[in-house]
Amino acid sequence: MTREDLARAGFFPADWIPSGTRYQHGELLVRMSLRGSLRLFIPVGSAEIELSSGSLFEPVVHYVGTLEGAAALLPQLL
């Protein structure tokens, strides 16, 4: 799954991330829908991404693993 694939799936870079979250050292992408928001965090220096929803401070983590593995899960979460 490439950045272009993520953009086609509706993910865009977060404009601002509050301090006090675990999303400080990496890239946070967000997808908004009527069901709520889904976040994809790509940490610096790690091959494992995180898909989550809920609060930025107490996220509900749906998946931790490779970006390729997340591609199979995304249709269920979108």
mmCIF file of the N, C-alpha and C atoms, coordinates in Angstrom:
data_MODEL
# 
_entry.id   MODEL 
# 
loop_
_atom_site.group_PDB 
_atom_site.id 
_atom_site.type_symbol 
_atom_site.label_atom_id 
_atom_site.label_alt_id 
_atom_site.label_comp_id 
_atom_site.label_asym_id 
_atom_site.label_entity_id 
_atom_site.label_seq_id 
_atom_site.pdbx_PDB_ins_code 
_atom_site.Cartn_x 
_atom_site.Cartn_y 
_atom_site.Cartn_z 
_atom_site.occupancy 
_atom_site.B_iso_or_equiv 
_atom_site.pdbx_formal_charge 
_atom_site.auth_seq_id 
_atom_site.auth_comp_id 
_atom_site.auth_asym_id 
_atom_site.auth_atom_id 
_atom_site.pdbx_PDB_model_num 
ATOM 1   N N  . MET A 1 1  ? 0.856   -1.172 0.000  1.00 0.00 ? 1  MET A N  1 
ATOM 2   C CA . MET A 1 1  ? 0.000   0.000  0.000  1.00 0.00 ? 1  MET A CA 1 
ATOM 3   C C  . MET A 1 1  ? 0.903   1.236  0.000  1.00 0.00 ? 1  MET A C  1 
ATOM 4   N N  . THR A 1 2  ? 0.683   2.101  -0.959 1.00 0.00 ? 2  THR A N  1 
ATOM 5   C CA . THR A 1 2  ? 1.506   3.296  -1.106 1.00 0.00 ? 2  THR A CA 1 
ATOM 6   C C  . THR A 1 2  ? 0.780   4.520  -0.537 1.00 0.00 ? 2  THR A C  1 
ATOM 7   N N  . ARG A 1 3  ? 1.478   5.629  -0.490 1.00 0.00 ? 3  ARG A N  1 
ATOM 8   C CA . ARG A 1 3  ? 0.864   6.894  -0.035 1.00 0.00 ? 3  ARG A CA 1 
ATOM 9   C C  . ARG A 1 3  ? -0.307  7.268  -0.949 1.00 0.00 ? 3  ARG A C  1 
ATOM 10  N N  . GLU A 1 4  ? -0.162  6.982  -2.235 1.00 0.00 ? 4  GLU A N  1 
ATOM 11  C CA . GLU A 1 4  ? -1.236  7.272  -3.182 1.00 0.00 ? 4  GLU A CA 1 
ATOM 12  C C  . GLU A 1 4  ? -2.465  6.401  -2.885 1.00 0.00 ? 4  GLU A C  1 
ATOM 13  N N  . ASP A 1 5  ? -2.229  5.130  -2.543 1.00 0.00 ? 5  ASP A N  1 
ATOM 14  C CA . ASP A 1 5  ? -3.336  4.241  -2.174 1.00 0.00 ? 5  ASP A CA 1 
ATOM 15  C C  . ASP A 1 5  ? -4.045  4.768  -0.931 1.00 0.00 ? 5  ASP A C  1 
ATOM 16  N N  . LEU A 1 6  ? -3.273  5.233  0.041  1.00 0.00 ? 6  LEU A N  1 
ATOM 17  C CA . LEU A 1 6  ? -3.862  5.780  1.264  1.00 0.00 ? 6  LEU A CA 1 
ATOM 18  C C  . LEU A 1 6  ? -4.689  7.028  0.961  1.00 0.00 ? 6  LEU A C  1 
ATOM 19  N N  . ALA A 1 7  ? -4.182  7.878  0.080  1.00 0.00 ? 7  ALA A N  1 
ATOM 20  C CA . ALA A 1 7  ? -4.930  9.082  -0.296 1.00 0.00 ? 7  ALA A CA 1 
ATOM 21  C C  . ALA A 1 7  ? -6.222  8.702  -1.013 1.00 0.00 ? 7  ALA A C  1 
ATOM 22  N N  . ARG A 1 8  ? -6.176  7.696  -1.877 1.00 0.00 ? 8  ARG A N  1 
ATOM 23  C CA . ARG A 1 8  ? -7.390  7.242  -2.559 1.00 0.00 ? 8  ARG A CA 1 
ATOM 24  C C  . ARG A 1 8  ? -8.394  6.640  -1.568 1.00 0.00 ? 8  ARG A C  1 
ATOM 25  N N  . ALA A 1 9  ? -7.891  6.058  -0.478 1.00 0.00 ? 9  ALA A N  1 
ATOM 26  C CA . ALA A 1 9  ? -8.763  5.492  0.559  1.00 0.00 ? 9  ALA A CA 1 
ATOM 27  C C  . ALA A 1 9  ? -9.327  6.582  1.473  1.00 0.00 ? 9  ALA A C  1 
ATOM 28  N N  . GLY A 1 10 ? -8.898  7.835  1.262  1.00 0.00 ? 10 GLY A N  1 
ATOM 29  C CA . GLY A 1 10 ? -9.453  8.948  2.029  1.00 0.00 ? 10 GLY A CA 1 
ATOM 30  C C  . GLY A 1 10 ? -8.610  9.426  3.192  1.00 0.00 ? 10 GLY A C  1 
ATOM 31  N N  . PHE A 1 11 ? -7.379  8.936  3.330  1.00 0.00 ? 11 PHE A N  1 
ATOM 32  C CA . PHE A 1 11 ? -6.500  9.374  4.416  1.00 0.00 ? 11 PHE A CA 1 
ATOM 33  C C  . PHE A 1 11 ? -5.754  10.636 4.012  1.00 0.00 ? 11 PHE A C  1 
ATOM 34  N N  . PHE A 1 12 ? -5.656  11.573 4.939  1.00 0.00 ? 12 PHE A N  1 
ATOM 35  C CA . PHE A 1 12 ? -4.884  12.793 4.704  1.00 0.00 ? 12 PHE A CA 1 
ATOM 36  C C  . PHE A 1 12 ? -4.053  13.086 5.955  1.00 0.00 ? 12 PHE A C  1 
ATOM 37  N N  . PRO A 1 13 ? -2.930  13.799 5.798  1.00 0.00 ? 13 PRO A N  1 
ATOM 38  C CA . PRO A 1 13 ? -2.069  14.103 6.955  1.00 0.00 ? 13 PRO A CA 1 
ATOM 39  C C  . PRO A 1 13 ? -2.781  14.976 7.974  1.00 0.00 ? 13 PRO A C  1 
ATOM 40  N N  . ALA A 1 14 ? -2.594  14.667 9.245  1.00 0.00 ? 14 ALA A N  1 
ATOM 41  C CA . ALA A 1 14 ? -3.152  15.489 10.326 1.00 0.00 ? 14 ALA A CA 1 
ATOM 42  C C  . ALA A 1 14 ? -2.442  16.836 10.329 1.00 0.00 ? 14 ALA A C  1 
ATOM 43  N N  . ASP A 1 15 ? -3.208  17.902 10.450 1.00 0.00 ? 15 ASP A N  1 
ATOM 44  C CA . ASP A 1 15 ? -2.635  19.254 10.469 1.00 0.00 ? 15 ASP A CA 1 
ATOM 45  C C  . ASP A 1 15 ? -1.926  19.557 11.778 1.00 0.00 ? 15 ASP A C  1 
ATOM 46  N N  . TRP A 1 16 ? -2.431  18.994 12.861 1.00 0.00 ? 16 TRP A N  1 
ATOM 47  C CA . TRP A 1 16 ? -1.912  19.337 14.180 1.00 0.00 ? 16 TRP A CA 1 
ATOM 48  C C  . TRP A 1 16 ? -2.121  18.146 15.100 1.00 0.00 ? 16 TRP A C  1 
ATOM 49  N N  . ILE A 1 17 ? -1.122  17.849 15.915 1.00 0.00 ? 17 ILE A N  1 
ATOM 50  C CA . ILE A 1 17 ? -1.204  16.754 16.878 1.00 0.00 ? 17 ILE A CA 1 
ATOM 51  C C  . ILE A 1 17 ? -0.921  17.340 18.253 1.00 0.00 ? 17 ILE A C  1 
ATOM 52  N N  . PRO A 1 18 ? -1.845  17.190 19.203 1.00 0.00 ? 18 PRO A N  1 
ATOM 53  C CA . PRO A 1 18 ? -1.615  17.776 20.522 1.00 0.00 ? 18 PRO A CA 1 
ATOM 54  C C  . PRO A 1 18 ? -0.477  17.088 21.264 1.00 0.00 ? 18 PRO A C  1 
ATOM 55  N N  . SER A 1 19 ? 0.207   17.832 22.115 1.00 0.00 ? 19 SER A N  1 
ATOM 56  C CA . SER A 1 19 ? 1.257   17.225 22.925 1.00 0.00 ? 19 SER A CA 1 
ATOM 57  C C  . SER A 1 19 ? 0.605   16.282 23.930 1.00 0.00 ? 19 SER A C  1 
ATOM 58  N N  . GLY A 1 20 ? 1.378   15.340 24.422 1.00 0.00 ? 20 GLY A N  1 
ATOM 59  C CA . GLY A 1 20 ? 0.859   14.386 25.387 1.00 0.00 ? 20 GLY A CA 1 
ATOM 60  C C  . GLY A 1 20 ? 0.283   13.131 24.765 1.00 0.00 ? 20 GLY A C  1 
ATOM 61  N N  . THR A 1 21 ? 0.376   13.015 23.436 1.00 0.00 ? 21 THR A N  1 
ATOM 62  C CA . THR A 1 21 ? -0.080  11.794 22.769 1.00 0.00 ? 21 THR A CA 1 
ATOM 63  C C  . THR A 1 21 ? 1.142   10.978 22.360 1.00 0.00 ? 21 THR A C  1 
ATOM 64  N N  . ARG A 1 22 ? 0.923   9.743  21.982 1.00 0.00 ? 22 ARG A N  1 
ATOM 65  C CA . ARG A 1 22 ? 2.036   8.911  21.521 1.00 0.00 ? 22 ARG A CA 1 
ATOM 66  C C  . ARG A 1 22 ? 2.297   9.082  20.030 1.00 0.00 ? 22 ARG A C  1 
ATOM 67  N N  . TYR A 1 23 ? 1.656   10.036 19.414 1.00 0.00 ? 23 TYR A N  1 
ATOM 68  C CA . TYR A 1 23 ? 1.776   10.262 17.971 1.00 0.00 ? 23 TYR A CA 1 
ATOM 69  C C  . TYR A 1 23 ? 2.762   11.376 17.611 1.00 0.00 ? 23 TYR A C  1 
ATOM 70  N N  . GLN A 1 24 ? 3.768   11.584 18.425 1.00 0.00 ? 24 GLN A N  1 
ATOM 71  C CA . GLN A 1 24 ? 4.694   12.698 18.214 1.00 0.00 ? 24 GLN A CA 1 
ATOM 72  C C  . GLN A 1 24 ? 5.827   12.376 17.244 1.00 0.00 ? 24 GLN A C  1 
ATOM 73  N N  . HIS A 1 25 ? 6.270   11.127 17.197 1.00 0.00 ? 25 HIS A N  1 
ATOM 74  C CA . HIS A 1 25 ? 7.463   10.789 16.411 1.00 0.00 ? 25 HIS A CA 1 
ATOM 75  C C  . HIS A 1 25 ? 7.089   9.911  15.233 1.00 0.00 ? 25 HIS A C  1 
ATOM 76  N N  . GLY A 1 26 ? 6.437   10.534 14.278 1.00 0.00 ? 26 GLY A N  1 
ATOM 77  C CA . GLY A 1 26 ? 6.023   9.825  13.079 1.00 0.00 ? 26 GLY A CA 1 
ATOM 78  C C  . GLY A 1 26 ? 5.007   10.649 12.325 1.00 0.00 ? 26 GLY A C  1 
ATOM 79  N N  . GLU A 1 27 ? 4.333   10.000 11.407 1.00 0.00 ? 27 GLU A N  1 
ATOM 80  C CA . GLU A 1 27 ? 3.325   10.670 10.586 1.00 0.00 ? 27 GLU A CA 1 
ATOM 81  C C  . GLU A 1 27 ? 1.949   10.120 10.944 1.00 0.00 ? 27 GLU A C  1 
ATOM 82  N N  . LEU A 1 28 ? 1.003   11.013 11.158 1.00 0.00 ? 28 LEU A N  1 
ATOM 83  C CA . LEU A 1 28 ? -0.358  10.633 11.495 1.00 0.00 ? 28 LEU A CA 1 
ATOM 84  C C  . LEU A 1 28 ? -1.266  11.012 10.338 1.00 0.00 ? 28 LEU A C  1 
ATOM 85  N N  . LEU A 1 29 ? -1.962  10.014 9.804  1.00 0.00 ? 29 LEU A N  1 
ATOM 86  C CA . LEU A 1 29 ? -2.931  10.230 8.735  1.00 0.00 ? 29 LEU A CA 1 
ATOM 87  C C  . LEU A 1 29 ? -4.319  9.988  9.314  1.00 0.00 ? 29 LEU A C  1 
ATOM 88  N N  . VAL A 1 30 ? -5.303  10.730 8.816  1.00 0.00 ? 30 VAL A N  1 
ATOM 89  C CA . VAL A 1 30 ? -6.657  10.654 9.347  1.00 0.00 ? 30 VAL A CA 1 
ATOM 90  C C  . VAL A 1 30 ? -7.637  10.451 8.198  1.00 0.00 ? 30 VAL A C  1 
ATOM 91  N N  . ARG A 1 31 ? -8.652  9.625  8.455  1.00 0.00 ? 31 ARG A N  1 
ATOM 92  C CA . ARG A 1 31 ? -9.749  9.454  7.496  1.00 0.00 ? 31 ARG A CA 1 
ATOM 93  C C  . ARG A 1 31 ? -11.044 9.726  8.242  1.00 0.00 ? 31 ARG A C  1 
ATOM 94  N N  . MET A 1 32 ? -11.784 10.711 7.784  1.00 0.00 ? 32 MET A N  1 
ATOM 95  C CA . MET A 1 32 ? -13.052 11.092 8.413  1.00 0.00 ? 32 MET A CA 1 
ATOM 96  C C  . MET A 1 32 ? -14.206 10.485 7.614  1.00 0.00 ? 32 MET A C  1 
ATOM 97  N N  . SER A 1 33 ? -15.213 10.011 8.338  1.00 0.00 ? 33 SER A N  1 
ATOM 98  C CA . SER A 1 33 ? -16.420 9.501  7.693  1.00 0.00 ? 33 SER A CA 1 
ATOM 99  C C  . SER A 1 33 ? -17.590 9.709  8.646  1.00 0.00 ? 33 SER A C  1 
ATOM 100 N N  . LEU A 1 34 ? -18.778 9.340  8.208  1.00 0.00 ? 34 LEU A N  1 
ATOM 101 C CA . LEU A 1 34 ? -19.950 9.459  9.064  1.00 0.00 ? 34 LEU A CA 1 
ATOM 102 C C  . LEU A 1 34 ? -19.845 8.557  10.278 1.00 0.00 ? 34 LEU A C  1 
ATOM 103 N N  . ARG A 1 35 ? -19.093 7.457  10.160 1.00 0.00 ? 35 ARG A N  1 
ATOM 104 C CA . ARG A 1 35 ? -18.914 6.521  11.276 1.00 0.00 ? 35 ARG A CA 1 
ATOM 105 C C  . ARG A 1 35 ? -17.910 7.043  12.302 1.00 0.00 ? 35 ARG A C  1 
ATOM 106 N N  . GLY A 1 36 ? -17.149 8.068  11.946 1.00 0.00 ? 36 GLY A N  1 
ATOM 107 C CA . GLY A 1 36 ? -16.144 8.622  12.844 1.00 0.00 ? 36 GLY A CA 1 
ATOM 108 C C  . GLY A 1 36 ? -14.801 8.740  12.144 1.00 0.00 ? 36 GLY A C  1 
ATOM 109 N N  . SER A 1 37 ? -13.757 8.898  12.926 1.00 0.00 ? 37 SER A N  1 
ATOM 110 C CA . SER A 1 37 ? -12.429 9.049  12.339 1.00 0.00 ? 37 SER A CA 1 
ATOM 111 C C  . SER A 1 37 ? -11.607 7.789  12.575 1.00 0.00 ? 37 SER A C  1 
ATOM 112 N N  . LEU A 1 38 ? -10.759 7.505  11.609 1.00 0.00 ? 38 LEU A N  1 
ATOM 113 C CA . LEU A 1 38 ? -9.824  6.394  11.683 1.00 0.00 ? 38 LEU A CA 1 
ATOM 114 C C  . LEU A 1 38 ? -8.444  6.993  11.481 1.00 0.00 ? 38 LEU A C  1 
ATOM 115 N N  . ARG A 1 39 ? -7.512  6.630  12.350 1.00 0.00 ? 39 ARG A N  1 
ATOM 116 C CA . ARG A 1 39 ? -6.160  7.176  12.258 1.00 0.00 ? 39 ARG A CA 1 
ATOM 117 C C  . ARG A 1 39 ? -5.174  6.082  11.875 1.00 0.00 ? 39 ARG A C  1 
ATOM 118 N N  . LEU A 1 40 ? -4.201  6.466  11.090 1.00 0.00 ? 40 LEU A N  1 
ATOM 119 C CA . LEU A 1 40 ? -3.108  5.586  10.709 1.00 0.00 ? 40 LEU A CA 1 
ATOM 120 C C  . LEU A 1 40 ? -1.824  6.290  11.128 1.00 0.00 ? 40 LEU A C  1 
ATOM 121 N N  . PHE A 1 41 ? -1.084  5.683  12.034 1.00 0.00 ? 41 PHE A N  1 
ATOM 122 C CA . PHE A 1 41 ? 0.160   6.276  12.526 1.00 0.00 ? 41 PHE A CA 1 
ATOM 123 C C  . PHE A 1 41 ? 1.326   5.475  11.986 1.00 0.00 ? 41 PHE A C  1 
ATOM 124 N N  . ILE A 1 42 ? 2.245   6.173  11.335 1.00 0.00 ? 42 ILE A N  1 
ATOM 125 C CA . ILE A 1 42 ? 3.457   5.568  10.779 1.00 0.00 ? 42 ILE A CA 1 
ATOM 126 C C  . ILE A 1 42 ? 4.632   6.127  11.585 1.00 0.00 ? 42 ILE A C  1 
ATOM 127 N N  . PRO A 1 43 ? 5.131   5.356  12.573 1.00 0.00 ? 43 PRO A N  1 
ATOM 128 C CA . PRO A 1 43 ? 6.204   5.870  13.428 1.00 0.00 ? 43 PRO A CA 1 
ATOM 129 C C  . PRO A 1 43 ? 7.544   5.931  12.697 1.00 0.00 ? 43 PRO A C  1 
ATOM 130 N N  . VAL A 1 44 ? 8.370   6.858  13.113 1.00 0.00 ? 44 VAL A N  1 
ATOM 131 C CA . VAL A 1 44 ? 9.720   6.978  12.573 1.00 0.00 ? 44 VAL A CA 1 
ATOM 132 C C  . VAL A 1 44 ? 10.543  5.785  13.055 1.00 0.00 ? 44 VAL A C  1 
ATOM 133 N N  . GLY A 1 45 ? 11.240  5.124  12.142 1.00 0.00 ? 45 GLY A N  1 
ATOM 134 C CA . GLY A 1 45 ? 12.158  4.052  12.510 1.00 0.00 ? 45 GLY A CA 1 
ATOM 135 C C  . GLY A 1 45 ? 11.516  2.728  12.849 1.00 0.00 ? 45 GLY A C  1 
ATOM 136 N N  . SER A 1 46 ? 10.255  2.521  12.451 1.00 0.00 ? 46 SER A N  1 
ATOM 137 C CA . SER A 1 46 ? 9.593   1.258  12.727 1.00 0.00 ? 46 SER A CA 1 
ATOM 138 C C  . SER A 1 46 ? 8.829   0.801  11.497 1.00 0.00 ? 46 SER A C  1 
ATOM 139 N N  . ALA A 1 47 ? 8.771   -0.488 11.287 1.00 0.00 ? 47 ALA A N  1 
ATOM 140 C CA . ALA A 1 47 ? 8.026   -1.043 10.155 1.00 0.00 ? 47 ALA A CA 1 
ATOM 141 C C  . ALA A 1 47 ? 6.568   -1.294 10.512 1.00 0.00 ? 47 ALA A C  1 
ATOM 142 N N  . GLU A 1 48 ? 6.206   -1.136 11.789 1.00 0.00 ? 48 GLU A N  1 
ATOM 143 C CA . GLU A 1 48 ? 4.835   -1.400 12.220 1.00 0.00 ? 48 GLU A CA 1 
ATOM 144 C C  . GLU A 1 48 ? 4.025   -0.119 12.323 1.00 0.00 ? 48 GLU A C  1 
ATOM 145 N N  . ILE A 1 49 ? 2.875   -0.123 11.680 1.00 0.00 ? 49 ILE A N  1 
ATOM 146 C CA . ILE A 1 49 ? 1.963   1.012  11.745 1.00 0.00 ? 49 ILE A CA 1 
ATOM 147 C C  . ILE A 1 49 ? 0.874   0.690  12.767 1.00 0.00 ? 49 ILE A C  1 
ATOM 148 N N  . GLU A 1 50 ? 0.069   1.692  13.056 1.00 0.00 ? 50 GLU A N  1 
ATOM 149 C CA . GLU A 1 50 ? -1.047  1.498  13.987 1.00 0.00 ? 50 GLU A CA 1 
ATOM 150 C C  . GLU A 1 50 ? -2.302  2.110  13.385 1.00 0.00 ? 50 GLU A C  1 
ATOM 151 N N  . LEU A 1 51 ? -3.393  1.349  13.375 1.00 0.00 ? 51 LEU A N  1 
ATOM 152 C CA . LEU A 1 51 ? -4.709  1.859  13.000 1.00 0.00 ? 51 LEU A CA 1 
ATOM 153 C C  . LEU A 1 51 ? -5.523  2.001  14.269 1.00 0.00 ? 51 LEU A C  1 
ATOM 154 N N  . SER A 1 52 ? -6.086  3.173  14.494 1.00 0.00 ? 52 SER A N  1 
ATOM 155 C CA . SER A 1 52 ? -6.842  3.395  15.718 1.00 0.00 ? 52 SER A CA 1 
ATOM 156 C C  . SER A 1 52 ? -8.003  4.354  15.474 1.00 0.00 ? 52 SER A C  1 
ATOM 157 N N  . SER A 1 53 ? -8.884  4.385  16.449 1.00 0.00 ? 53 SER A N  1 
ATOM 158 C CA . SER A 1 53 ? -9.988  5.341  16.457 1.00 0.00 ? 53 SER A CA 1 
ATOM 159 C C  . SER A 1 53 ? -10.153 5.806  17.895 1.00 0.00 ? 53 SER A C  1 
ATOM 160 N N  . GLY A 1 54 ? -11.160 6.620  18.135 1.00 0.00 ? 54 GLY A N  1 
ATOM 161 C CA . GLY A 1 54 ? -11.377 7.122  19.489 1.00 0.00 ? 54 GLY A CA 1 
ATOM 162 C C  . GLY A 1 54 ? -10.495 8.305  19.815 1.00 0.00 ? 54 GLY A C  1 
ATOM 163 N N  . SER A 1 55 ? -10.309 8.540  21.087 1.00 0.00 ? 55 SER A N  1 
ATOM 164 C CA . SER A 1 55 ? -9.543  9.677  21.578 1.00 0.00 ? 55 SER A CA 1 
ATOM 165 C C  . SER A 1 55 ? -8.064  9.564  21.205 1.00 0.00 ? 55 SER A C  1 
ATOM 166 N N  . LEU A 1 56 ? -7.454  10.694 20.928 1.00 0.00 ? 56 LEU A N  1 
ATOM 167 C CA . LEU A 1 56 ? -6.003  10.710 20.681 1.00 0.00 ? 56 LEU A CA 1 
ATOM 168 C C  . LEU A 1 56 ? -5.223  10.323 21.939 1.00 0.00 ? 56 LEU A C  1 
ATOM 169 N N  . PHE A 1 57 ? -5.804  10.565 23.085 1.00 0.00 ? 57 PHE A N  1 
ATOM 170 C CA . PHE A 1 57 ? -5.115  10.292 24.341 1.00 0.00 ? 57 PHE A CA 1 
ATOM 171 C C  . PHE A 1 57 ? -5.366  8.877  24.852 1.00 0.00 ? 57 PHE A C  1 
ATOM 172 N N  . GLU A 1 58 ? -6.486  8.275  24.482 1.00 0.00 ? 58 GLU A N  1 
ATOM 173 C CA . GLU A 1 58 ? -6.809  6.898  24.854 1.00 0.00 ? 58 GLU A CA 1 
ATOM 174 C C  . GLU A 1 58 ? -7.405  6.194  23.637 1.00 0.00 ? 58 GLU A C  1 
ATOM 175 N N  . PRO A 1 59 ? -6.568  5.916  22.630 1.00 0.00 ? 59 PRO A N  1 
ATOM 176 C CA . PRO A 1 59 ? -7.084  5.360  21.378 1.00 0.00 ? 59 PRO A CA 1 
ATOM 177 C C  . PRO A 1 59 ? -7.558  3.915  21.517 1.00 0.00 ? 59 PRO A C  1 
ATOM 178 N N  . VAL A 1 60 ? -8.492  3.560  20.650 1.00 0.00 ? 60 VAL A N  1 
ATOM 179 C CA . VAL A 1 60 ? -8.906  2.172  20.480 1.00 0.00 ? 60 VAL A CA 1 
ATOM 180 C C  . VAL A 1 60 ? -8.071  1.639  19.317 1.00 0.00 ? 60 VAL A C  1 
ATOM 181 N N  . VAL A 1 61 ? -7.126  0.775  19.613 1.00 0.00 ? 61 VAL A N  1 
ATOM 182 C CA . VAL A 1 61 ? -6.218  0.272  18.581 1.00 0.00 ? 61 VAL A CA 1 
ATOM 183 C C  . VAL A 1 61 ? -6.864  -0.935 17.909 1.00 0.00 ? 61 VAL A C  1 
ATOM 184 N N  . HIS A 1 62 ? -6.990  -0.853 16.582 1.00 0.00 ? 62 HIS A N  1 
ATOM 185 C CA . HIS A 1 62 ? -7.610  -1.917 15.802 1.00 0.00 ? 62 HIS A CA 1 
ATOM 186 C C  . HIS A 1 62 ? -6.572  -2.842 15.164 1.00 0.00 ? 62 HIS A C  1 
ATOM 187 N N  . TYR A 1 63 ? -5.364  -2.317 14.931 1.00 0.00 ? 63 TYR A N  1 
ATOM 188 C CA . TYR A 1 63 ? -4.346  -3.104 14.237 1.00 0.00 ? 63 TYR A CA 1 
ATOM 189 C C  . TYR A 1 63 ? -2.969  -2.516 14.508 1.00 0.00 ? 63 TYR A C  1 
ATOM 190 N N  . VAL A 1 64 ? -1.995  -3.380 14.710 1.00 0.00 ? 64 VAL A N  1 
ATOM 191 C CA . VAL A 1 64 ? -0.583  -3.004 14.755 1.00 0.00 ? 64 VAL A CA 1 
ATOM 192 C C  . VAL A 1 64 ? 0.142   -4.031 13.900 1.00 0.00 ? 64 VAL A C  1 
ATOM 193 N N  . GLY A 1 65 ? 0.859   -3.567 12.904 1.00 0.00 ? 65 GLY A N  1 
ATOM 194 C CA . GLY A 1 65 ? 1.581   -4.472 12.007 1.00 0.00 ? 65 GLY A CA 1 
ATOM 195 C C  . GLY A 1 65 ? 2.057   -3.730 10.778 1.00 0.00 ? 65 GLY A C  1 
ATOM 196 N N  . THR A 1 66 ? 2.278   -4.470 9.722  1.00 0.00 ? 66 THR A N  1 
ATOM 197 C CA . THR A 1 66 ? 2.790   -3.866 8.500  1.00 0.00 ? 66 THR A CA 1 
ATOM 198 C C  . THR A 1 66 ? 1.691   -3.108 7.760  1.00 0.00 ? 66 THR A C  1 
ATOM 199 N N  . LEU A 1 67 ? 2.111   -2.183 6.943  1.00 0.00 ? 67 LEU A N  1 
ATOM 200 C CA . LEU A 1 67 ? 1.159   -1.423 6.133  1.00 0.00 ? 67 LEU A CA 1 
ATOM 201 C C  . LEU A 1 67 ? 0.455   -2.350 5.155  1.00 0.00 ? 67 LEU A C  1 
ATOM 202 N N  . GLU A 1 68 ? 1.159   -3.324 4.636  1.00 0.00 ? 68 GLU A N  1 
ATOM 203 C CA . GLU A 1 68 ? 0.561   -4.279 3.711  1.00 0.00 ? 68 GLU A CA 1 
ATOM 204 C C  . GLU A 1 68 ? -0.546  -5.083 4.398  1.00 0.00 ? 68 GLU A C  1 
ATOM 205 N N  . GLY A 1 69 ? -0.310  -5.465 5.649  1.00 0.00 ? 69 GLY A N  1 
ATOM 206 C CA . GLY A 1 69 ? -1.325  -6.188 6.409  1.00 0.00 ? 69 GLY A CA 1 
ATOM 207 C C  . GLY A 1 69 ? -2.546  -5.339 6.682  1.00 0.00 ? 69 GLY A C  1 
ATOM 208 N N  . ALA A 1 70 ? -2.346  -4.045 6.854  1.00 0.00 ? 70 ALA A N  1 
ATOM 209 C CA . ALA A 1 70 ? -3.465  -3.141 7.116  1.00 0.00 ? 70 ALA A CA 1 
ATOM 210 C C  . ALA A 1 70 ? -4.370  -3.026 5.900  1.00 0.00 ? 70 ALA A C  1 
ATOM 211 N N  . ALA A 1 71 ? -3.818  -3.209 4.712  1.00 0.00 ? 71 ALA A N  1 
ATOM 212 C CA . ALA A 1 71 ? -4.611  -3.090 3.491  1.00 0.00 ? 71 ALA A CA 1 
ATOM 213 C C  . ALA A 1 71 ? -5.762  -4.086 3.496  1.00 0.00 ? 71 ALA A C  1 
ATOM 214 N N  . ALA A 1 72 ? -5.557  -5.272 4.024  1.00 0.00 ? 72 ALA A N  1 
ATOM 215 C CA . ALA A 1 72 ? -6.615  -6.278 4.098  1.00 0.00 ? 72 ALA A CA 1 
ATOM 216 C C  . ALA A 1 72 ? -7.676  -5.910 5.135  1.00 0.00 ? 72 ALA A C  1 
ATOM 217 N N  . LEU A 1 73 ? -7.284  -5.205 6.167  1.00 0.00 ? 73 LEU A N  1 
ATOM 218 C CA . LEU A 1 73 ? -8.199  -4.848 7.252  1.00 0.00 ? 73 LEU A CA 1 
ATOM 219 C C  . LEU A 1 73 ? -9.011  -3.590 6.945  1.00 0.00 ? 73 LEU A C  1 
ATOM 220 N N  . LEU A 1 74 ? -8.457  -2.693 6.163  1.00 0.00 ? 74 LEU A N  1 
ATOM 221 C CA . LEU A 1 74 ? -9.108  -1.408 5.921  1.00 0.00 ? 74 LEU A CA 1 
ATOM 222 C C  . LEU A 1 74 ? -10.543 -1.514 5.407  1.00 0.00 ? 74 LEU A C  1 
ATOM 223 N N  . PRO A 1 75 ? -10.857 -2.389 4.458  1.00 0.00 ? 75 PRO A N  1 
ATOM 224 C CA . PRO A 1 75 ? -12.244 -2.450 4.003  1.00 0.00 ? 75 PRO A CA 1 
ATOM 225 C C  . PRO A 1 75 ? -13.237 -2.746 5.127  1.00 0.00 ? 75 PRO A C  1 
ATOM 226 N N  . GLN A 1 76 ? -12.840 -3.498 6.113  1.00 0.00 ? 76 GLN A N  1 
ATOM 227 C CA . GLN A 1 76 ? -13.724 -3.813 7.241  1.00 0.00 ? 76 GLN A CA 1 
ATOM 228 C C  . GLN A 1 76 ? -13.931 -2.601 8.154  1.00 0.00 ? 76 GLN A C  1 
ATOM 229 N N  . LEU A 1 77 ? -12.916 -1.759 8.237  1.00 0.00 ? 77 LEU A N  1 
ATOM 230 C CA . LEU A 1 77 ? -12.982 -0.595 9.126  1.00 0.00 ? 77 LEU A CA 1 
ATOM 231 C C  . LEU A 1 77 ? -13.585 0.627  8.450  1.00 0.00 ? 77 LEU A C  1 
ATOM 232 N N  . LEU A 1 78 ? -13.553 0.662  7.142  1.00 0.00 ? 78 LEU A N  1 
ATOM 233 C CA . LEU A 1 78 ? -14.076 1.834  6.424  1.00 0.00 ? 78 LEU A CA 1 
ATOM 234 C C  . LEU A 1 78 ? -15.526 1.653  6.249  1.00 0.00 ? 78 LEU A C  1 
# 
